[in-house]
Amino acid sequence: QVQLVESGGGLVQAGGSLRLSCRAPRAILSDFSASDMSWYRQSPGKEREFVATITSSRTTNYVDSVRGRFTISRDNSKRMVYLQMNSLKPEDTGVYYCFRPSRGYWGQGTQVTVSS
């Protein structure tokens, strides 16, 4: 059963922007609203790494390498989490995954490729 579905990845030139979306189609609204949600990424040849998180109270945190360029947000009524990525760099290339820690749910990932 698919618990999280990501979309919005693609190919973009350095300096460009992308907006990733994560949908939780099977989540109960109250349960989703109370859940922290995160984005991770896995670059070629590297381990999966934390990118950003947003708590149920909308507190956010980012890995240093994306702070000031990426913004995580959520729309609980739609069961959606977003990752706005600006000023993209080639080192941002990778597969981006949505993660719901309270349930241990991962999405299937969406590919982001930033060309120099």
LUMDREN-633122 format. One record per residue: residue number from 1; x, y, z of N, C-alpha, C, O, CB in turn. Coordinates in nm, 2 decimals. Atoms other than C-alpha are relative to their C-alpha. Glycine has a CB too. Example, Ala and Ser with C-alpha at 12.3 -4.5 7.8 and 13.67 -1.06 7.14 Angstrom:
BEGIN
+------+--------+--------+--------+--------+--------+--------+--------+--------+--------+--------+--------+--------+--------+--------+--------+
| roza |    n_x |    n_y |    n_z |   ca_x |   ca_y |   ca_z |    c_x |    c_y |    c_z |    o_x |    o_y |    o_z |   cb_x |   cb_y |   cb_z |
+------+--------+--------+--------+--------+--------+--------+--------+--------+--------+--------+--------+--------+--------+--------+--------+
|    1 |   0.09 |  -0.12 |   0.00 |   1.23 |  -0.45 |   0.78 |   0.09 |   0.12 |   0.00 |   0.19 |   0.12 |   0.07 |  -0.10 |   0.00 |   0.12 |
|    2 |  -0.09 |  -0.11 |   0.00 |   1.37 |  -0.11 |   0.71 |  -0.08 |   0.11 |   0.08 |  -0.03 |   0.22 |   0.09 |   0.04 |   0.05 |  -0.14 |
+------+--------+--------+--------+--------+--------+--------+--------+--------+--------+--------+--------+--------+--------+--------+--------+
END
This chain:
BEGIN
+------+--------+--------+--------+--------+--------+--------+--------+--------+--------+--------+--------+--------+--------+--------+--------+
| roza |    n_x |    n_y |    n_z |   ca_x |   ca_y |   ca_z |    c_x |    c_y |    c_z |    o_x |    o_y |    o_z |   cb_x |   cb_y |   cb_z |
+------+--------+--------+--------+--------+--------+--------+--------+--------+--------+--------+--------+--------+--------+--------+--------+
|    1 |   0.08 |  -0.12 |   0.00 |   0.00 |   0.00 |   0.00 |   0.09 |   0.12 |   0.00 |   0.18 |   0.14 |   0.08 |  -0.10 |   0.00 |   0.12 |
|    2 |  -0.08 |  -0.12 |   0.02 |   0.14 |   0.33 |  -0.11 |  -0.05 |   0.10 |   0.11 |  -0.16 |   0.14 |   0.12 |  -0.01 |   0.07 |  -0.14 |
|    3 |   0.03 |  -0.09 |  -0.11 |   0.16 |   0.57 |   0.19 |   0.04 |   0.14 |  -0.03 |  -0.02 |   0.24 |   0.02 |   0.07 |  -0.05 |   0.13 |
|    4 |  -0.05 |  -0.13 |   0.03 |   0.36 |   0.86 |   0.05 |   0.03 |   0.00 |  -0.15 |   0.09 |  -0.09 |  -0.20 |   0.12 |   0.04 |   0.08 |
|    5 |  -0.03 |  -0.01 |   0.14 |   0.38 |   0.98 |  -0.31 |   0.06 |   0.13 |  -0.03 |   0.01 |   0.24 |   0.00 |  -0.13 |  -0.01 |  -0.08 |
|    6 |  -0.07 |  -0.12 |   0.04 |   0.64 |   1.23 |  -0.43 |  -0.02 |   0.03 |  -0.14 |  -0.05 |  -0.05 |  -0.23 |   0.15 |  -0.01 |   0.04 |
|    7 |   0.00 |  -0.05 |   0.14 |   0.63 |   1.44 |  -0.74 |   0.07 |   0.13 |  -0.01 |   0.10 |   0.19 |   0.09 |  -0.15 |   0.01 |  -0.06 |
|    8 |  -0.06 |  -0.14 |   0.02 |   0.79 |   1.75 |  -0.89 |   0.14 |   0.00 |  -0.04 |   0.20 |   0.10 |  -0.07 |  -0.02 |   0.08 |   0.11 |
|    9 |  -0.14 |   0.00 |   0.04 |   1.14 |   1.63 |  -0.97 |   0.02 |   0.02 |  -0.15 |  -0.08 |   0.03 |  -0.22 |   0.06 |  -0.14 |   0.04 |
|   10 |  -0.03 |  -0.02 |   0.14 |   1.31 |   1.69 |  -1.30 |   0.14 |   0.05 |  -0.02 |   0.23 |   0.04 |   0.07 |  -0.09 |   0.10 |  -0.06 |
|   11 |  -0.13 |  -0.05 |   0.04 |   1.61 |   1.83 |  -1.48 |   0.00 |   0.16 |   0.00 |  -0.09 |   0.21 |  -0.07 |   0.05 |  -0.05 |  -0.14 |
|   12 |   0.00 |  -0.15 |  -0.01 |   1.70 |   2.20 |  -1.41 |   0.15 |   0.04 |  -0.01 |   0.24 |  -0.03 |   0.04 |  -0.07 |   0.05 |   0.13 |
|   13 |  -0.14 |  -0.05 |   0.00 |   2.01 |   2.41 |  -1.47 |   0.03 |   0.06 |   0.14 |  -0.06 |   0.10 |   0.21 |   0.01 |   0.11 |  -0.11 |
|   14 |  -0.05 |  -0.06 |  -0.13 |   2.22 |   2.54 |  -1.18 |  -0.06 |   0.14 |   0.01 |  -0.06 |   0.22 |  -0.09 |   0.15 |   0.00 |   0.00 |
|   15 |   0.07 |  -0.13 |  -0.02 |   2.05 |   2.84 |  -1.03 |  -0.15 |   0.00 |  -0.01 |  -0.21 |   0.10 |   0.03 |   0.06 |   0.10 |  -0.09 |
|   16 |   0.14 |   0.01 |   0.02 |   1.71 |   2.72 |  -1.11 |  -0.08 |  -0.04 |   0.12 |  -0.02 |  -0.06 |   0.23 |  -0.03 |  -0.09 |  -0.12 |
|   17 |   0.08 |   0.03 |  -0.12 |   1.42 |   2.62 |  -0.89 |  -0.09 |  -0.12 |  -0.04 |  -0.12 |  -0.15 |  -0.16 |  -0.09 |   0.12 |   0.04 |
|   18 |   0.09 |   0.11 |   0.01 |   1.20 |   2.31 |  -0.84 |  -0.09 |   0.00 |   0.13 |  -0.04 |   0.04 |   0.23 |   0.06 |  -0.13 |  -0.02 |
|   19 |   0.08 |   0.01 |  -0.11 |   0.91 |   2.25 |  -0.61 |  -0.05 |  -0.15 |   0.01 |  -0.12 |  -0.20 |  -0.08 |  -0.13 |   0.09 |   0.00 |
|   20 |   0.04 |   0.14 |  -0.02 |   0.87 |   1.89 |  -0.48 |  -0.13 |   0.00 |   0.09 |  -0.15 |   0.08 |   0.18 |   0.11 |  -0.08 |   0.07 |
|   21 |   0.12 |   0.02 |  -0.08 |   0.54 |   1.77 |  -0.34 |   0.00 |  -0.15 |   0.05 |   0.05 |  -0.24 |  -0.01 |  -0.13 |   0.02 |  -0.09 |
|   22 |   0.02 |   0.13 |  -0.07 |   0.46 |   1.48 |  -0.11 |  -0.14 |  -0.01 |   0.04 |  -0.19 |   0.07 |   0.12 |   0.10 |  -0.03 |   0.11 |
|   23 |   0.14 |   0.02 |  -0.03 |   0.11 |   1.34 |  -0.08 |  -0.02 |  -0.12 |   0.09 |   0.05 |  -0.22 |   0.06 |  -0.09 |   0.00 |  -0.12 |
|   24 |   0.03 |   0.12 |  -0.08 |  -0.02 |   1.11 |   0.19 |  -0.14 |  -0.04 |  -0.02 |  -0.23 |  -0.01 |   0.06 |   0.03 |   0.03 |   0.16 |
|   25 |   0.14 |   0.03 |   0.04 |  -0.33 |   0.97 |   0.03 |  -0.08 |  -0.08 |   0.09 |  -0.21 |  -0.08 |   0.10 |   0.00 |  -0.06 |  -0.13 |
|   26 |   0.07 |   0.09 |  -0.08 |  -0.42 |   0.72 |   0.29 |   0.00 |   0.05 |   0.15 |  -0.06 |  -0.02 |   0.24 |   0.06 |  -0.14 |   0.00 |
|   27 |  -0.01 |  -0.05 |  -0.14 |  -0.35 |   0.93 |   0.60 |  -0.13 |   0.05 |   0.05 |  -0.21 |   0.12 |  -0.02 |   0.11 |   0.11 |   0.01 |
|   28 |   0.11 |  -0.06 |  -0.07 |  -0.62 |   1.01 |   0.85 |   0.04 |   0.15 |   0.03 |   0.15 |   0.17 |   0.08 |  -0.04 |  -0.07 |   0.13 |
|   29 |  -0.04 |  -0.14 |  -0.01 |  -0.63 |   1.39 |   0.86 |   0.06 |   0.04 |   0.14 |   0.16 |   0.11 |   0.14 |  -0.12 |   0.09 |  -0.03 |
|   30 |  -0.05 |  -0.04 |  -0.14 |  -0.59 |   1.43 |   1.24 |   0.14 |  -0.06 |   0.03 |   0.22 |   0.00 |   0.09 |  -0.10 |  -0.04 |   0.10 |
|   31 |  -0.12 |   0.07 |  -0.02 |  -0.31 |   1.18 |   1.24 |   0.11 |   0.07 |  -0.08 |   0.22 |   0.09 |  -0.03 |  -0.01 |  -0.15 |  -0.04 |
|   32 |  -0.10 |  -0.07 |   0.08 |  -0.13 |   1.35 |   0.95 |   0.04 |   0.13 |   0.06 |   0.16 |   0.17 |   0.06 |  -0.05 |   0.02 |  -0.14 |
|   33 |  -0.02 |  -0.13 |  -0.06 |  -0.17 |   1.69 |   1.11 |   0.09 |   0.00 |   0.12 |   0.17 |   0.09 |   0.15 |  -0.13 |   0.07 |   0.04 |
|   34 |  -0.08 |   0.02 |  -0.13 |   0.00 |   1.56 |   1.43 |   0.14 |  -0.05 |  -0.03 |   0.22 |  -0.07 |   0.06 |  -0.07 |  -0.09 |   0.10 |
|   35 |  -0.12 |   0.07 |   0.03 |   0.29 |   1.41 |   1.24 |   0.11 |   0.10 |  -0.05 |   0.08 |   0.19 |  -0.13 |  -0.02 |  -0.11 |  -0.11 |
|   36 |  -0.11 |  -0.06 |   0.06 |   0.63 |   1.55 |   1.17 |   0.02 |  -0.06 |  -0.14 |  -0.01 |  -0.18 |  -0.16 |   0.13 |  -0.01 |   0.09 |
|   37 |  -0.03 |   0.05 |   0.13 |   0.73 |   1.52 |   0.81 |   0.14 |   0.05 |  -0.05 |   0.18 |   0.16 |  -0.01 |  -0.11 |   0.05 |  -0.11 |
|   38 |  -0.13 |  -0.03 |   0.03 |   1.07 |   1.52 |   0.65 |   0.03 |  -0.03 |  -0.15 |  -0.04 |  -0.11 |  -0.21 |   0.10 |  -0.08 |   0.08 |
|   39 |  -0.05 |   0.03 |   0.13 |   1.26 |   1.52 |   0.32 |   0.14 |  -0.05 |   0.02 |   0.22 |   0.01 |   0.10 |   0.00 |   0.12 |  -0.10 |
|   40 |  -0.13 |   0.05 |   0.01 |   1.57 |   1.32 |   0.26 |   0.04 |  -0.01 |  -0.15 |  -0.04 |   0.00 |  -0.24 |   0.01 |  -0.15 |   0.07 |
|   41 |  -0.05 |   0.02 |   0.14 |   1.79 |   1.27 |  -0.05 |   0.12 |  -0.09 |   0.00 |   0.19 |  -0.11 |   0.10 |   0.04 |   0.14 |  -0.06 |
|   42 |  -0.11 |   0.09 |   0.02 |   2.03 |   1.02 |  -0.18 |   0.07 |   0.04 |  -0.13 |   0.01 |   0.02 |  -0.24 |  -0.04 |  -0.15 |   0.00 |
|   43 |  -0.08 |  -0.04 |   0.12 |   2.30 |   1.14 |  -0.42 |   0.08 |  -0.12 |  -0.05 |   0.10 |  -0.21 |   0.03 |   0.10 |   0.12 |   0.03 |
|   44 |  -0.07 |   0.12 |   0.05 |   2.49 |   0.90 |  -0.65 |   0.13 |  -0.03 |   0.08 |   0.21 |   0.06 |   0.11 |   0.04 |   0.03 |  -0.14 |
|   45 |  -0.11 |   0.05 |  -0.07 |   2.74 |   0.70 |  -0.45 |   0.01 |   0.04 |   0.15 |   0.11 |   0.02 |   0.22 |   0.13 |   0.05 |  -0.06 |
|   46 |   0.01 |  -0.05 |  -0.14 |   2.63 |   0.85 |  -0.12 |  -0.11 |  -0.07 |   0.08 |  -0.21 |  -0.12 |   0.02 |   0.00 |   0.15 |   0.01 |
|   47 |   0.11 |   0.05 |  -0.08 |   2.41 |   0.74 |   0.17 |  -0.11 |   0.11 |   0.00 |  -0.09 |   0.22 |  -0.02 |   0.05 |  -0.03 |   0.14 |
|   48 |   0.11 |  -0.09 |  -0.01 |   2.07 |   0.89 |   0.21 |   0.02 |   0.09 |   0.12 |   0.07 |   0.06 |   0.23 |  -0.13 |  -0.08 |   0.03 |
|   49 |  -0.03 |  -0.10 |  -0.10 |   2.09 |   1.21 |   0.40 |  -0.13 |   0.09 |   0.03 |  -0.21 |   0.11 |  -0.06 |   0.11 |   0.09 |  -0.04 |
|   50 |   0.10 |  -0.09 |  -0.04 |   1.85 |   1.44 |   0.59 |   0.01 |   0.13 |  -0.07 |   0.12 |   0.18 |  -0.09 |   0.00 |   0.02 |   0.15 |
|   51 |   0.01 |  -0.13 |   0.06 |   1.74 |   1.76 |   0.41 |  -0.07 |   0.10 |   0.08 |  -0.02 |   0.21 |   0.11 |  -0.06 |  -0.02 |  -0.14 |
|   52 |   0.08 |  -0.10 |  -0.07 |   1.46 |   1.92 |   0.60 |  -0.11 |  -0.07 |   0.07 |  -0.15 |  -0.18 |   0.03 |  -0.06 |   0.11 |  -0.10 |
|   53 |   0.12 |   0.05 |  -0.08 |   1.18 |   1.86 |   0.85 |  -0.09 |   0.11 |   0.04 |  -0.05 |   0.23 |   0.06 |   0.05 |  -0.08 |   0.12 |
|   54 |   0.10 |  -0.09 |  -0.06 |   0.86 |   2.03 |   0.96 |  -0.08 |  -0.07 |   0.10 |  -0.13 |  -0.18 |   0.07 |  -0.09 |   0.06 |  -0.12 |
|   55 |   0.08 |   0.07 |  -0.10 |   0.69 |   1.95 |   1.28 |  -0.15 |   0.03 |  -0.01 |  -0.19 |   0.10 |  -0.10 |   0.05 |   0.05 |   0.14 |
|   56 |   0.15 |  -0.02 |   0.00 |   0.32 |   1.94 |   1.36 |  -0.03 |   0.15 |   0.03 |  -0.13 |   0.20 |  -0.02 |  -0.06 |  -0.09 |   0.10 |
|   57 |   0.02 |  -0.14 |  -0.03 |   0.36 |   2.29 |   1.49 |   0.07 |   0.10 |  -0.10 |   0.08 |   0.22 |  -0.08 |   0.05 |   0.03 |   0.15 |
|   58 |  -0.06 |  -0.07 |   0.11 |   0.53 |   2.40 |   1.17 |   0.14 |   0.06 |   0.03 |   0.19 |   0.15 |  -0.04 |  -0.09 |   0.11 |  -0.04 |
|   59 |  -0.14 |  -0.04 |  -0.02 |   0.88 |   2.44 |   1.32 |   0.08 |  -0.08 |  -0.10 |   0.05 |  -0.19 |  -0.13 |   0.05 |  -0.04 |   0.15 |
|   60 |  -0.08 |   0.06 |   0.11 |   1.13 |   2.37 |   1.05 |   0.15 |  -0.01 |   0.04 |   0.20 |   0.07 |   0.12 |  -0.01 |   0.08 |  -0.13 |
|   61 |  -0.14 |   0.01 |  -0.02 |   1.49 |   2.26 |   1.04 |   0.06 |  -0.05 |  -0.13 |  -0.01 |  -0.13 |  -0.21 |   0.04 |  -0.10 |   0.12 |
|   62 |  -0.07 |   0.04 |   0.13 |   1.74 |   2.21 |   0.75 |   0.14 |  -0.04 |   0.02 |   0.21 |   0.00 |   0.12 |  -0.01 |   0.12 |  -0.09 |
|   63 |  -0.14 |   0.03 |   0.00 |   2.07 |   2.06 |   0.68 |   0.07 |   0.13 |  -0.04 |   0.02 |   0.21 |  -0.12 |   0.04 |  -0.12 |  -0.10 |
|   64 |  -0.07 |  -0.13 |   0.03 |   2.33 |   2.34 |   0.66 |   0.02 |   0.03 |  -0.15 |   0.01 |   0.14 |  -0.19 |   0.13 |   0.00 |   0.07 |
|   65 |  -0.03 |  -0.02 |   0.14 |   2.40 |   2.29 |   0.29 |  -0.12 |   0.05 |  -0.08 |  -0.10 |   0.10 |  -0.19 |   0.04 |  -0.13 |  -0.06 |
|   66 |   0.12 |  -0.05 |   0.07 |   2.04 |   2.39 |   0.19 |  -0.07 |   0.11 |   0.07 |  -0.16 |   0.18 |   0.02 |  -0.10 |  -0.11 |  -0.02 |
|   67 |   0.06 |  -0.11 |  -0.08 |   1.95 |   2.64 |   0.46 |   0.01 |   0.13 |  -0.07 |   0.12 |   0.17 |  -0.12 |   0.06 |   0.01 |   0.14 |
|   68 |   0.00 |  -0.13 |   0.08 |   1.85 |   2.97 |   0.30 |  -0.04 |  -0.02 |  -0.15 |  -0.07 |   0.08 |  -0.21 |   0.13 |   0.06 |   0.01 |
|   69 |   0.04 |   0.03 |   0.14 |   1.78 |   2.80 |  -0.04 |  -0.13 |  -0.08 |  -0.01 |  -0.21 |  -0.06 |  -0.10 |   0.12 |  -0.07 |  -0.07 |
|   70 |   0.11 |   0.09 |   0.01 |   1.52 |   2.54 |   0.04 |  -0.10 |   0.04 |   0.11 |  -0.06 |   0.09 |   0.22 |   0.04 |  -0.15 |   0.02 |
|   71 |   0.11 |  -0.03 |  -0.10 |   1.18 |   2.59 |   0.22 |  -0.09 |  -0.12 |   0.00 |  -0.15 |  -0.16 |  -0.10 |  -0.07 |   0.13 |  -0.03 |
|   72 |   0.10 |   0.10 |  -0.02 |   0.97 |   2.31 |   0.36 |  -0.13 |   0.06 |   0.06 |  -0.13 |   0.15 |   0.14 |   0.05 |  -0.11 |   0.10 |
|   73 |   0.13 |  -0.05 |  -0.04 |   0.60 |   2.37 |   0.41 |  -0.10 |  -0.12 |   0.00 |  -0.07 |  -0.23 |  -0.06 |  -0.05 |   0.12 |  -0.08 |
|   74 |   0.10 |   0.11 |   0.00 |   0.28 |   2.17 |   0.46 |  -0.14 |   0.06 |  -0.01 |  -0.17 |   0.17 |   0.03 |   0.01 |  -0.09 |   0.13 |
|   75 |   0.14 |  -0.04 |   0.00 |  -0.09 |   2.19 |   0.39 |  -0.08 |  -0.12 |   0.05 |  -0.10 |  -0.22 |  -0.02 |  -0.05 |   0.04 |  -0.15 |
|   76 |   0.06 |   0.11 |  -0.06 |  -0.26 |   1.96 |   0.63 |  -0.14 |  -0.04 |  -0.06 |  -0.17 |  -0.16 |  -0.07 |  -0.02 |   0.02 |   0.15 |
|   77 |   0.13 |   0.03 |   0.06 |  -0.60 |   1.99 |   0.47 |   0.00 |  -0.08 |  -0.13 |  -0.09 |  -0.16 |  -0.16 |  -0.08 |   0.13 |  -0.03 |
|   78 |  -0.02 |   0.08 |   0.13 |  -0.46 |   1.84 |   0.15 |   0.09 |  -0.12 |   0.03 |   0.12 |  -0.20 |  -0.06 |   0.06 |   0.09 |  -0.11 |
|   79 |  -0.09 |   0.10 |  -0.04 |  -0.23 |   1.60 |   0.34 |   0.13 |   0.01 |  -0.09 |   0.17 |  -0.09 |  -0.14 |  -0.07 |  -0.14 |  -0.02 |
|   80 |  -0.11 |  -0.02 |   0.09 |   0.06 |   1.75 |   0.15 |   0.12 |   0.07 |   0.07 |   0.10 |   0.14 |   0.17 |  -0.04 |   0.09 |  -0.12 |
|   81 |  -0.12 |  -0.07 |  -0.04 |   0.42 |   1.85 |   0.22 |   0.07 |   0.04 |  -0.12 |   0.08 |  -0.03 |  -0.22 |   0.08 |  -0.10 |   0.10 |
|   82 |  -0.07 |  -0.05 |   0.12 |   0.63 |   2.06 |  -0.01 |   0.14 |   0.03 |   0.04 |   0.18 |   0.06 |   0.15 |  -0.07 |   0.13 |  -0.05 |
|   83 |  -0.13 |  -0.05 |  -0.02 |   0.99 |   2.14 |  -0.06 |   0.03 |   0.09 |  -0.12 |   0.05 |   0.04 |  -0.23 |   0.10 |  -0.12 |   0.00 |
|   84 |  -0.03 |  -0.10 |   0.10 |   1.06 |   2.46 |  -0.25 |   0.15 |   0.01 |   0.00 |   0.22 |   0.04 |   0.10 |  -0.06 |   0.14 |   0.03 |
|   85 |  -0.15 |   0.01 |   0.01 |   1.42 |   2.44 |  -0.38 |   0.04 |   0.11 |  -0.10 |   0.01 |   0.11 |  -0.22 |   0.05 |  -0.13 |  -0.05 |
|   86 |  -0.05 |  -0.11 |   0.08 |   1.58 |   2.76 |  -0.51 |   0.15 |   0.00 |  -0.01 |   0.22 |  -0.07 |   0.07 |  -0.05 |   0.14 |   0.06 |
|   87 |  -0.14 |  -0.01 |   0.02 |   1.93 |   2.84 |  -0.63 |   0.07 |  -0.13 |   0.00 |   0.16 |  -0.16 |   0.07 |   0.06 |   0.09 |   0.11 |
|   88 |  -0.05 |   0.14 |   0.00 |   1.99 |   2.48 |  -0.71 |   0.14 |  -0.01 |  -0.05 |   0.18 |   0.07 |  -0.14 |  -0.09 |  -0.09 |  -0.08 |
|   89 |  -0.14 |   0.02 |   0.04 |   2.34 |   2.35 |  -0.74 |   0.02 |  -0.14 |  -0.05 |  -0.07 |  -0.23 |  -0.01 |   0.10 |   0.02 |   0.13 |
|   90 |  -0.02 |   0.14 |   0.04 |   2.48 |   2.04 |  -0.91 |   0.01 |  -0.10 |   0.11 |  -0.04 |  -0.21 |   0.10 |   0.13 |  -0.01 |  -0.08 |
|   91 |  -0.01 |   0.09 |  -0.11 |   2.55 |   1.89 |  -0.57 |  -0.13 |  -0.03 |   0.07 |  -0.14 |  -0.11 |   0.16 |   0.09 |   0.06 |   0.10 |
|   92 |   0.13 |   0.03 |  -0.05 |   2.18 |   1.90 |  -0.50 |  -0.07 |  -0.12 |  -0.08 |  -0.17 |  -0.17 |  -0.04 |  -0.10 |   0.12 |  -0.01 |
|   93 |   0.05 |   0.11 |   0.08 |   2.13 |   1.62 |  -0.76 |  -0.01 |  -0.13 |   0.09 |   0.07 |  -0.16 |   0.17 |   0.10 |  -0.03 |  -0.11 |
|   94 |   0.03 |   0.13 |  -0.07 |   1.98 |   1.30 |  -0.62 |  -0.14 |  -0.04 |  -0.01 |  -0.23 |   0.03 |  -0.07 |   0.05 |   0.01 |   0.14 |
|   95 |   0.14 |   0.04 |  -0.01 |   1.67 |   1.11 |  -0.55 |  -0.05 |   0.06 |   0.14 |   0.01 |   0.03 |   0.24 |  -0.02 |  -0.15 |   0.00 |
|   96 |   0.06 |  -0.06 |  -0.12 |   1.45 |   1.30 |  -0.30 |  -0.12 |  -0.08 |   0.05 |  -0.21 |  -0.12 |  -0.02 |  -0.05 |   0.15 |  -0.03 |
|   97 |   0.10 |   0.09 |  -0.06 |   1.24 |   1.10 |  -0.06 |  -0.08 |   0.08 |   0.11 |  -0.02 |   0.16 |   0.19 |   0.06 |  -0.12 |   0.06 |
|   98 |   0.08 |  -0.05 |  -0.11 |   0.95 |   1.20 |   0.17 |  -0.01 |  -0.10 |   0.11 |  -0.01 |  -0.22 |   0.08 |  -0.15 |   0.04 |  -0.05 |
|   99 |  -0.01 |   0.09 |  -0.11 |   0.95 |   1.05 |   0.51 |  -0.09 |   0.04 |   0.12 |  -0.09 |   0.16 |   0.15 |   0.15 |  -0.02 |   0.06 |
|  100 |   0.09 |  -0.02 |  -0.11 |   0.69 |   1.02 |   0.79 |   0.06 |  -0.08 |   0.12 |   0.02 |  -0.20 |   0.13 |  -0.14 |  -0.03 |  -0.03 |
|  101 |  -0.08 |   0.08 |  -0.10 |   0.90 |   0.93 |   1.10 |  -0.10 |  -0.08 |   0.10 |  -0.06 |  -0.19 |   0.14 |   0.08 |   0.09 |   0.08 |
|  102 |   0.08 |   0.07 |  -0.10 |   0.61 |   0.84 |   1.33 |  -0.06 |  -0.13 |  -0.05 |  -0.09 |  -0.22 |   0.04 |  -0.12 |   0.09 |   0.04 |
|  103 |   0.05 |   0.12 |   0.06 |   0.50 |   0.57 |   1.09 |   0.11 |  -0.08 |  -0.06 |   0.09 |  -0.20 |  -0.10 |  -0.11 |   0.02 |  -0.09 |
|  104 |  -0.11 |   0.07 |   0.08 |   0.83 |   0.48 |   0.93 |  -0.03 |  -0.01 |  -0.14 |   0.03 |  -0.10 |  -0.21 |   0.02 |  -0.13 |   0.06 |
|  105 |   0.04 |   0.01 |   0.14 |   0.68 |   0.55 |   0.59 |   0.10 |   0.08 |  -0.09 |   0.13 |   0.19 |  -0.05 |  -0.14 |   0.05 |  -0.02 |
|  106 |  -0.08 |  -0.07 |   0.10 |   0.90 |   0.64 |   0.29 |  -0.08 |   0.00 |  -0.13 |  -0.16 |  -0.09 |  -0.16 |   0.14 |  -0.07 |  -0.02 |
|  107 |   0.05 |   0.00 |   0.13 |   0.79 |   0.74 |  -0.05 |   0.09 |  -0.07 |  -0.10 |   0.20 |  -0.12 |  -0.06 |  -0.03 |   0.15 |  -0.05 |
|  108 |  -0.08 |   0.07 |   0.10 |   0.92 |   0.60 |  -0.37 |   0.12 |   0.08 |  -0.06 |   0.21 |   0.03 |  -0.12 |  -0.08 |  -0.05 |  -0.12 |
|  109 |  -0.11 |  -0.09 |   0.04 |   1.14 |   0.90 |  -0.44 |  -0.03 |   0.07 |  -0.13 |  -0.10 |   0.02 |  -0.22 |   0.13 |  -0.07 |  -0.01 |
|  110 |   0.01 |  -0.07 |   0.13 |   1.16 |   1.16 |  -0.72 |   0.14 |   0.06 |  -0.03 |   0.21 |   0.11 |   0.06 |  -0.11 |   0.12 |   0.01 |
|  111 |  -0.13 |  -0.03 |   0.05 |   1.47 |   1.23 |  -0.92 |   0.01 |   0.15 |  -0.03 |  -0.07 |   0.21 |  -0.10 |   0.04 |  -0.08 |  -0.13 |
|  112 |  -0.03 |  -0.14 |   0.03 |   1.62 |   1.58 |  -0.92 |   0.14 |   0.00 |  -0.06 |   0.24 |  -0.05 |   0.00 |   0.00 |   0.09 |   0.13 |
|  113 |  -0.13 |  -0.01 |   0.07 |   1.91 |   1.65 |  -1.16 |   0.03 |   0.15 |  -0.03 |  -0.05 |   0.21 |  -0.10 |   0.00 |  -0.08 |  -0.13 |
|  114 |  -0.04 |  -0.14 |   0.02 |   2.09 |   1.99 |  -1.16 |   0.12 |   0.00 |  -0.09 |   0.23 |  -0.06 |  -0.05 |   0.02 |   0.07 |   0.14 |
|  115 |  -0.11 |   0.00 |   0.10 |   2.31 |   2.05 |  -1.46 |   0.08 |   0.13 |   0.02 |   0.03 |   0.23 |   0.06 |  -0.04 |  -0.01 |  -0.14 |
|  116 |  -0.09 |  -0.11 |  -0.02 |   2.61 |   2.28 |  -1.44 |   0.01 |   0.09 |  -0.13 |   0.08 |   0.19 |  -0.13 |   0.14 |  -0.04 |   0.04 |
+------+--------+--------+--------+--------+--------+--------+--------+--------+--------+--------+--------+--------+--------+--------+--------+
END
